[in-house]
Amino acid sequence: MKLLNENYKTFVFLLIFLSFLSFFLGFYLDENSAGAGGYFGDFKLNWSNLQIFLNNDLLTAINFTDNSDPNNQFNSSRTPLVYVLHKLFNPFLDNQIDFRRSVFIISLSGPVLFYFCLKQKFNESNLLLFLIASVILLSPYYRTSAYWALDENYSFISLLISFLLLNKFIEFNKEEKNGKIYLQLLFLTFFSSLCVYFDPRLIIIPIICFLTIIRSEKKINLKMLSILFYMVFSLPYIYLIILWDNIIPPNFAEGRGLGSGFFFGNIGYLSTMIAFYLFPLLFFKEKKILELIKDFFSHKGNYFLISLFFVYLFYLINFYDFENQVMIGKGFVHKFSIVLFDNYTLQKIFTYFSFFISWIILLIFTGRNLQVALILLYFFLLSITSSWLLQEYIDPLIMIMAFTFFSSKLLINNRNSIFLFCYLSVLLVSSNIYYFNLIK
């Protein structure tokens, strides 16, 4: 464990203080750094959903449609679990501001849980670990969800709890007849299953947990019990799938193009989003970044992986209608190209070049790590199933997973931690400027 000198300690403490100060200040100022905030943004939809569950029983609420107003129905891309939990346990639902405050307070648990995950995985200065944990508060999407009572942050909280429980379960060395390990397994399967209920895209979390359990040296009875637990916890979702005839409510499934085809253009845009968050983590690698680049290009096998991009580029040039895309979102590169260029041709060149650079970043970060490659492949396959591709699907998810579930070896020191903080601060400031000018 490396100790920080007094100057670094003071500076790191200041950065942590600023991250929390900005988080509280953003709530006070009704910040909208992700574009979905505001009382007439996604909050309006969530508040309407909440009223439906407060005023009806569960089964009625799930299938609720107001005959006098067809738009007044349960609308979400997730299961109704969040609203059920609010109805049962949240006493601050009488008005909108109290509801927003309650979600804001719940979201404060995110950096705390992230810190304990880092503490569990890295043998490093507590102050540095808390600095990295605090960068979650710089995420435009985490902030907007916290400020405007959106649904995203519950999935991050359950993800972090799942990581903590998974490591505790795997490291449990006492006699396995002890009932404590069965209780740990129960909580692990429960919270990892919650990830899916809070966000269906996070089905990757229980899959990772389950495969880790199966591949561990735990006794066969625990592995079989994990299968049983996951089956039981999946039953409510299976019921919803049967009810909806889809994995999300049908009105949202239709709007997002689920089941209507494949959207291969999403692959390039997603690569830019993921690469944006993995790029600063290249500085956390054991080798310096120039050595990483040199090693990458010195392996002939990597040229085959690079050539895959040119196959994709051939598809984009010949079959992808760049000017008349039906995709919604597309992330920062798309927005940046519009700000920089008015001409479609220049936008296209800039965008495709960004795809290529992002592909190289992903390959360098992944190296020959099969586990990380498979996780990223999952997100790419998922992206082509919907016409919606929002950066909030990745931020701060990829960064959190890189420090937790990714098996990549990362080394933490004061310089790369401070760089990560500053890097994500630029994203936050840029997002606020962009959406302030857009909404203004």
N, C-alpha and C positions, 0 to 999 in steps of 0.2 A: 504494500500500500504506500503510495507516494503522498508525502505531506506537502501542503501548500504553504508558501511563505506568506508573511503577513500582508504584503501588498496585494497578492492574488486573492487572499482570503477576503480582504475588504472589498475588492472589485467584484468578486463572485457573489458575495453577500448583497452588494448593491444591485447586481443584475437580477437576483432572485426577488429582491424587494420590488424592483421596477416591474417585473412580470406580474406579480400579484397586484401591485398598485394599478397597473394598466387594466388588469382584469376587472377590478372593482370600478375603476373610472369608466370603462367601456359600458358597464351595466348602467351606471348613473347617467351617461350621455346617450343611452339608447343606440349604441353602436350597431351598425349593420355592415360588417366587413365581409360577409359572404353573399350578400345580395338577396338572401331569403328572409331577412329580418323585417321588423316593422309590424305594426298592428294590422296592416293590410297585406302582409306577406304570408308566409307559411303559418305564422301564429294564428291567423284568422281561421285557417282550416283545422288546426289542432284544438283550438278553443271550441269550435263547433263539434268536433269529435268528442271532446270531453263532456259537453253538455248532453250529448246523446247517451253516453254511458251513465251520467249522473241521474238522468231522468227516466231511464229504462232498465229493465233487467238485462242480464248478459246476452241471452239468446236473441232478445228483441233488438238490442243495440247492434249486434253483429250484422243482422239482416235489415237494419232500420232504413226505411225510405219514407220520407214525408210525401204523402200523396198530393198535397197542395203545393209542394215545392220539391220536384225530383232532384234538385241539387243538394237538398238537405239530407244527406245520408253519410254513413261511415266511409270516409275517404282516407286511405292511407296505403303506403307501399309496404307496411309492416303488419304484424298481428296486432290485435287490440290489447295485448298484455299491459302496455304502459298505462292505458286509461283504466284498466281494471285495478292496477296497483294504486293509481292515484285515488280512485274511488274508495278503496279499502283503507288506505293508510295515510293519505295526505289530507291534513285538516285545513289546508290553506287554499281552498278552491272557491271561496265566495266571490272573489273578484279577480280581474285579470292581473293586476300588479302583484297581488299576494301569490298567485299561481306562478308568475314569472320568478318571484323571489325564491320560492321553494325549489324550483328547478335549478336556479342559480346556486343555491346553497348545496344541493345534491352534487352539482358539477364540481364543487370545490374538492370533493373526494378524489377526483381524477388524478391530480398531481401527487397526492399523498399515496395512493395505491401504486402509481407508477414508480415512486421512490422506493417503496418496499420491494417491488419487482426487481428494480435495478440493484438494490441492496442484496437481494437473494442471489443474483447472477454475477455481480461484479465485486471484486475486493478492492474498493477504491474509496477515496475520501468521501465522507458523508455529504460534505458541502458541494462537491462536484456532482455527486449523484442527484442531489436535490436541485442543482442548477439544470441538469438535463431533464429531470422530472418536471420542472417548471415550464419548460418550453411548450408543453401541451397547452398552456394558457395563452400562447402566442398564435395558436392555430385559429385562423378566421372562422373555420367551421365549428370548432369546439366552442369558441366564444359566442358565435351567433346562436348555436343550439342552447347554450346556457342562458343567454340573455332573453331569448324569445320562446322559451319553453318548448323547444323542438325535441325530436325523439332520439337523435343520434348518440348523445352522450351516455345513455344507459347501456348501449352495446359496448362502448369502450370500457365502462366500469366493470361490466360482467366479464369482458375479455381479460382485464387485469387481474380480477379475482380468480379467474380460471387458471391463469399462469401461476399465481401464488399457490393455489391448491394442488396443481399438477406437480410442482416441484416438491411440495411438502409430502405428497403421497409417494412419489418415487424415492425420496430420501428417507422415508420412514423405515427405521432399522430394527424396531422392537419386534417381539414375537407377534406374528401376524394373526394369532388367535385373539390378540387384544382387540376389543371392540372398537377402539379408536380408529384403526385403519379402515374399517368398514364405514364408519361415519365420514372419514375423509373422502373415501370413494364416492359416497352418496352426494356429498356437497360438490365434489369435483364434477361429476356427471350432471348434477343439477345446474350449476352455474355455467358450465360450458354449453349446456342445452339452451339456457336463457339467451345466450348470444344469438341464436337463430331466431328466437321469438322477438328479440329487440331489433334484429336486422337479418333477414334471410341470407344475405350475402355472406354472413359470418359462419355459415355451416362448416367452413374450413377449420374453425376452432375446435368444435367437438371431434372432427375427423382427426386432427393432430393429436388431441388428448387421447382419443381411443387407440390410435396406432401406437402412441407412446406407451400406453398401458399394456397393450398386447405384446410389444417388443421388449418390455421390461422383464426383470427376473422375478416378478411377483408370482405367487402361486396361481395355479390354474383356476381355483375357485374364485379368486378376485377378478380374474379376467372374464370369466363367465358371468359373474355378477355385474360387471360393468356393461356387458351386452344387455342384460336384463334391465338395468337402470335406464340405459339410453332408449330402449324400446318403450318403456313406460313413459318416459318424459317426452317421447315423440308423439304419443297418442293424441294429445290435444291439437297438435299441428296437423296430423293426418286428418283429423275431423274437419279442420278448417279447409284443408285442400279439397276434401270431398264436397264441402259446402260451397266453396268458391269455384270449384273446377279449375283451380289454378293455385300457384303458391302464394299469391297476393290477391287482394280483392279485385274482382274482374274489371271494375271501372278503371283502376290504375293499370292493370295488366294490359288492357286494350290501348290506353293512352301511351304506354311506354313501348308498344310494339312487341311485347312478349309473345312468342309463338308465331309471329308474322314473317319470320325470316332471320337471316344473319346479317349483321352490320359489321363487315370486316374493316371499314374505315376506322372503327373505334380502336383497333389494335394500335395504330400509330399514335393517336391522341393519348391513349392510356399509357403508352411507353413514356411519353413526355411527362405525364403527371408523376408516375412512379420514379422516374429518373430524377426528377426535381428533388424528391425527398431522400433519395439514396446517394445523390452526388456528395453532399456534405459528409456523409458517413464513410466515404472513401478515405477521408482523413483520419478515420478511426481504425483503419487497417494497420496491421503490424508493419508493412512496408510503406515507404513514402509513395505518394501518388505517381511520381514519375517512374518509380520502379515498377509499380503496378501496371502502368501503361506499357512499359518496355517488356515486362514478362508476358503480358497478354499477347502482344504482337509477335513475340518470339516463339509461341506455340502454334504450329501449323494447323492444328485442329480447330483453332478459333477462327480461321479464315472461312471454314465451312459455315460456322454460325453467322459470320458477317455476311456471307453470300445469301443467307436466308432473307436478309433485309432487301437485297436487290430483287429477289423473287417477289417480295411484297410490293416493292416500288413498281415493278412491271405491272402488277395488278392495279395499283393506284392510277398509273398513267393511262392505262388502256380501258379500265372498267369502272373507275370510281368517278362520279360526277361531283367534283370539288365545289363548283359554283352553286349547285342545287342540292346541298346535303339536307337530309331529313333529321339528322342528329341534333339533339338538344344538349347544350353544355359545351363539351370539348376542352375545357380547361384553359390554363393560362396562356399556352402557346397560341391558341386560336384568337384569344382576346388581344394578345400582344401583336399578332400579325395584322389585325384590323387597325390597331393604333398606329403601327409603323407604316402600313401601305394601304393606299386606296385601290391599287390595281390588283385584280384577281390573280394574275400571273405571278406577280411578286409575292403575294400572300402564299400562293401555292409553293413556290420555290423555298421560301422561308420555312413553311410548315414541314415540307418533306425533308429539308435539311435538318430541322429540329428532330424529326423522327429518327434520322440516321444517328445523330449525336447521342440521342437518348438510348438507342439500341446498344451503342458501344458502352455507355455508362452502365447499363444493366448487365451486360456481359462481363465487364470488368469487376463489378461488385459481386456478381454471383460466382465468378471463378468456376471451379469444378464442384461446387456445393450442390448436390442433387436435391437436398431438402428445400433449399431456397428456390432453386429453379422450378420445382414442382409447385410451390406455393404461388410464385409469380405466374406460372402457366395457368393455374386455376383462375386467377384474376383476369388474365387475357381471354380465356375461354368464356368466362362469365360476361365479359364486356360485349361480346359480339351478339348476345341474345337480346339486347335492348337498344332502342334508338336513343335512350337517355344515357349520357355519360358525363356525370357531374364530378368536379374535382372533390366535392365533399365525400365522395365514395372512397377516396384515397387519403385525404388529410383529416386527422393526423394518424389514420390507421396504419399506413405503411411504416411510418417512423416508429410507432409504438411496437409493431410486430418485429421490426428490425432489432430492437433492443430486448425483445422478450422471446418470441417463438422462433425467430430465425436462428439457425445454428451457426451463422457466420461469427467468426471470432472478431470482436471489436475491443479496442484498447482505449480506455478513457484517460485523458489528461487535461490539464487546465486549458491548453491552447485550443484543442479541437472542441472542447465543451463550450468555450467562449465563442468560437467561430460558429458553431451550430446555433447558439443563441442569437448572434448577430444576423446570421443568414435568414433565420425564420422571422426575425424582427423586421427585416426588409420586406418579406412577403406580407406581413401584417400591415405595415404602413402603406405598401403599394395597393393592397386590396381595399383599404379604407379610402385612399385617394380615388381609385378607379370607380368604386360604387358610389362615392359621394358625388363625383362629377356625372356619373350615369343617371343617378336618381334626381340630381339637382336640375 
